């Protein structure tokens, strides 16, 4: 039997999944458009740890955005 508590848990899980989908969409759209401020807004100030194949590890959203600004448009760098 589905209790009110279980239903609330299921709804919360669905809301969390949708929030992640929306965040991923915002990030990918910003990256594709080379909207670096949009990319920055997708990460917590100290929460980003990014590893791209062939590039050094980036820690922190400001370092990620700086790397993308530096590498954007260069051969081999695709968002």
SULGI-V46344 format. One record per residue. N is the residue number from 1. PSI is psi in radians with two decimals (NA if undefined). Layout:
N;PSI / N;PSI
This chain:
1;2.42 / 2;1.99 / 3;2.90 / 4;-0.66 / 5;-0.77 / 6;-0.71 / 7;-0.75 / 8;-0.70 / 9;-0.77 / 10;-0.71 / 11;-0.77 / 12;-0.72 / 13;-0.76 / 14;-0.69 / 15;-0.70 / 16;-0.76 / 17;-0.74 / 18;-0.69 / 19;-0.69 / 20;-0.71 / 21;-0.77 / 22;-0.71 / 23;-0.79 / 24;-0.72 / 25;-0.82 / 26;-0.76 / 27;-0.88 / 28;-0.70 / 29;-0.75 / 30;-0.75 / 31;-0.78 / 32;-0.58 / 33;0.01 / 34;0.66 / 35;1.56 / 36;-0.57 / 37;-0.62 / 38;-0.71 / 39;-0.83 / 40;-0.72 / 41;-0.23 / 42;-0.12 / 43;2.60 / 44;2.65 / 45;-0.71 / 46;0.26 / 47;-0.14 / 48;2.22 / 49;1.97 / 50;2.35 / 51;1.98 / 52;2.42 / 53;2.23 / 54;0.01 / 55;2.70 / 56;2.69 / 57;2.40 / 58;2.32 / 59;2.18 / 60;2.47 / 61;-0.58 / 62;-0.67 / 63;-0.67 / 64;-0.85 / 65;-0.70 / 66;-0.74 / 67;-0.74 / 68;-0.67 / 69;-0.69 / 70;-0.70 / 71;-0.37 / 72;2.29 / 73;-0.16 / 74;2.63 / 75;2.36 / 76;-0.11 / 77;1.95 / 78;2.49 / 79;NA
